[in-house]
Amino acid sequence: NQGVTINEIHNVYEVPKSLQQQWAARSYHGDVKNNSRAVINRFLGDGIQVNAAGDFIYGNYIGTNVAGTAALANALTGISVNNVANTTIGGAAVGQGNTIAGNTGAEVSISGSSALTHAVVGNMIGVRFNGTSKIASAGSGVLLAGGADNNTIGGTALGTANVIGGNA
């Protein structure tokens, strides 16, 4: 591996263009079809760090307990999208939305001049899984920085609105 660490390998190697759009080469976190949810908490860094285009993040509890009712913070951001395009965080279908709350940094951070055309829809951000009360966070609900452009945060169609609260 030419001496690179697990945290550096995504900067050195890329999936060939011919494989990038195939399902098996894309990162899925959570799966509505199989009723699969990740509970991601107490990480020493970001809960989920996205460094490749085309990730799907569905139905997870990030920065909360298994019930989605109390904070168990990740040390940095809940979901960090870094200088890549086309990440889908949540969705309009039942079960696709994530609960992202209680993290030390921003709940969702999208940054970099190549951070284009992401969708953050149908999520509970900074609140309990059902949106009834806040779960305090020291960071922003959704942070767009460093040239991130042409991203969709919420929507007007059924199921696409995010509930955002409880953030600094």
N, C-alpha and C positions, 0 to 999 in steps of 0.2 A: 504493500500500500504506500510505498515511497515515504514512510515515516510520518504520515498525517494521523492525527487523533480522530476519535469519533465526532468531536465537535468541529473539526476542520474539513472532514471528507466532502461535505456538500459544496465547499468552495473549490475543490480540486477536480471532482468527477461530476459529470452531468449524464443524465439518461439521454441516449440518442434521440434526436427529433422524431425519428420514425416510431419510437416506442412511447413518447411522452403522453400521447392522447389515449393510449390503451388503458382500460380500467385497472388492470393489475399493477400498472406502473404509477398509478395515482394514489395519494394518501387519503384514506378514509378513516376518520376518527368517529366512532359510533356508527350504528347501522339500524335504521328504522325498520327495514324489512325483517330483520332477525331479532328485533327488540333488544338490541345490544347497546348498552350505555357505559361509558367510562366515567369513573369518579376520579378526578385528577386534583389532588390537594397536597399541600405541604412539600411541594418540590422546592429545591434550593434556588431554582431559576424560574423561567417561565413555565406555566402549566403546559401549554402547547406552543412550540416555536415552528413557524412555517417558513421554510427556506426553499421551497420548490413550487412551481406554478401548478394550479389545478387541484388543491386539496379540498376535501369536503369534511366539515366538522358538524356532526348531527347528534342532537339528543344527549349531550354530556352534561355532567355537573362539574364545573371547573372552579376550584377555590372554595367549595362547600363540602359539608358532610354528605353522606350517602343519601340522606332524605332531601337534600337541597334546601335546608331550613336554617343552617348556621354556618358561619365562616370557619374554614380550615385553610387559611391563606397559603397561596404559592408565594415565594419570596419576591418575585418580580411581577410580570404581567400575566393575566389569565391566558390570553391568546396573543401572541406576537407574530405579526406578518411582516417579513423583512424583505423589501425590495423585489418582490415577485408579483405576478398577476394572477387573477382568476381564482381566488379562494372563495368558497361558499361557507359561511358561518351561519348555521341555522337554516330554516326554510319554512315554507307556508304549510306544508303537510303536517298532520298530527304527529307529534313525536320528534319532528326535525329540530325544533328550537332547543337551544342550550340554556342552562342556568349558569351564568358567569358572574360570580359575586364574591366579595370578601377578600380579594387579592390585594397585595401590598401596593402594586403599581396599578396602571390602567387595567380595566377589565379586558378591553380589546384595543390593541395598538396596531395601526397599519402605517408603515413608514417607508420612505424611499421614493425616488423619482420613477422607479419601475413598478411601484405599488398601484396598479391600475385595475379597474373593473372587478373589484371585489363586491360581494353581496353579504351584508350583515342583516339578516331578516328573521323575524319570528322568535327572537330570543328574550329571555328574562335577564337583564343586566343590572347588577347591583341590588337585586331583590330576590326574595324567596322563589322557589320553583313555580308557585302559583301567582306571583305578582302582588300578594297581599300586604307585604311589609318589606322594608329595606333590610339589606345586610350590608353594613357599613364597609367602605373601602377608602383607602387613602388616596387613590388615583382617580383618573377620569373614567367615565363610563365607556366611551368610544373616543379614541385619540387618533386623529389623522395628522401626520407630520412628515417633514422632509420631502415634500413634493408629491405626496400621495394625492391622486386626482381621479376623477370619474368613477367614484365608488358609490354604491347604493347602501344607505343606512336606513333600514325600515322601508315601509311602503304604504300604499293606500288599499291595495287588494287584500281580501280576506286572508288572515294569518300572517301577513308580512310585517305588521307593526312590531317594533321592539318595545318592551317596557323597560325604561331606564330610570334608576333612582338610587339613592344611598351612596353616591360617589362624592368625592371631595370637589 
